[in-house]
Amino acid sequence: MLLLASASPRRRELLTQAGFRFEVAVADIPEVRAAGEHPIAFATRLAREKAATVYARVSGVDTAPREQWPVDPGPLLVLGADTIVVVEGEVLGKPTSPADAARMLGLLSGRTHSVITGVSLIGAELEETAAEVTYVSFQTLSDAEIEAYVATGEPLDKAGAYAIQGYAARWIPRIHGCYFNVVGLPLSLVANMIEGAQVRLGLPLSHIS
């Protein structure tokens, strides 16, 4: 069984697009960056903590043992992910308010920033953590454009306060790296991690149930 430790509808859509069958089990952990923590280390730590928390809960470490379940789910794999935006050395997560979203968009305006997604896959005697980095260039935005975009509500639950697959696409002339990483899940990296785990577990490739 593959579990996605994320409530993000975009990650669910991408993982489905890649052909994997999975269930969702959300991990509620504090997303606080440690003092001096490198952005990649921050994103990968959060991804691992999400995966490890769900694995501990579902595997029976802090709940009923899996052998007591009515149906054996088979080998358990948990995928955690976390996406952050970095611009001019500042790490941007999800905005805390419309004003914070406007501030973030002002920082992105006319600059190239990096989008980092940490991913972690945890199973029995298996743990793999990695990160993908994509560089995104923004056109210069006017105050009116920022205000109108924030008013749509689209930026409010997105790292960096924008959705590349949404309205903000009109302001992004180029990216360097994985597009899907900016949406929230680097599909090629994740598929390789899952399929590698499938080989080690003796499961058919591209099949998790």
Secondary structure, 3 states (H helix, E strand, C coil): CEEECCCCHHHHHHHHHCCCCCEECCCCCCCCCCCCCCHHHHHHHHHHHHHHHHHHHHHCCCCCCHHHCCCCCCCCEEEEEEEEEEECCEEECCCCCHHHHHHHHHHHCCCEEEEEEEEEEEECCEEEEEEEEEEEECCCCCHHHHHHHHHCCHHHHCHHHCCCCCHHHHHCCEEECCHHHHHCCCHHHHHHHHHHHHHHHCCCCCCCC
